[in-house]
Amino acid sequence: MTHTEYFEALGHHDWYYNYSDDHRAWTKGLTESKRLQSIAQENPTLLRMYKDYSDWVNMSVEARREVHKPEVEDYLN
């Protein structure tokens, strides 16, 4: 998986799956989360992408307005 593909996967991931009342949605989100984390462990750049994107997603809406949203270009040399 390329850096761009991984970053796109982060953007499509349901970061709020844990709040779902639908067990199927929760299971799918958990499986995808574990997959993304596993892939990230193989590459320091992907791990940084995961951490930065996760931190950004989990910020309050107000805090997001003040912080640069991670973009794939931030990680490409």
N, C-alpha and C positions, 0 to 999 in steps of 0.2 A: 504494500500500500504506500503510495507516495504521500509526501507531506500535504499536498493539496487535497488529495482524497481523504486523508485523515481529518483535516480541518473541516471539510464539507460534512463528514460524518458527525463531527462535534456539533455543527450547526443544525443538523437534522435530528439529533438525539432529543428525546423527551426528558429534559432535565427534571421535570416535575412528576415523573411517574410514581414516585413514592407517595404522592397525595391522592392517587387514583383509587376510586371505590371499585373499579373493574379489575378483578384479579388477572384477567388476560393482559390488560394494559400494563399492570404492575409487573407481571412476569416478563413481558416483552421488554419493558424498560430496564429491569434488573439485568436481564441477559445481555442487553446491548451495553449497559454501563460496565459490566464485567469484561465484555469483549474489548471495549475502548480502553479500559484501564490495562488490560493484559497487553494489548498492542503497544501502548505507551511505555510500558516497562522495557521494551526492547530497544528504545531509541531516546536519548536524552532530549532531543528537540521535540519529539512527540509528547514526551512527559511534560515538558514546559508548556506546550500548547494546551494539553489537558488541564493542567493546573491553572493556567491563566484564564482559559475559557470558563472553567468551572467556577473560579473565583468571581469572574465577571457576572455570570448567570445568577449566582447566589447573592449578589449585592441587591440592595433595595433599589427601586426605580430612581429615587432621588440621587443615590450614590452613582448609579450608572451614567447619569447625565454629566457628572464631573470627571469621569474616567474614560480613557480611550478604550473603545471596544477592540478586543484582539482581532487581528486580520492575518490571513495567511502570509501576507507580504512581510509582516513583522518577524517571521521566522526563516525566511529564505535569504540566503547569502547573495 
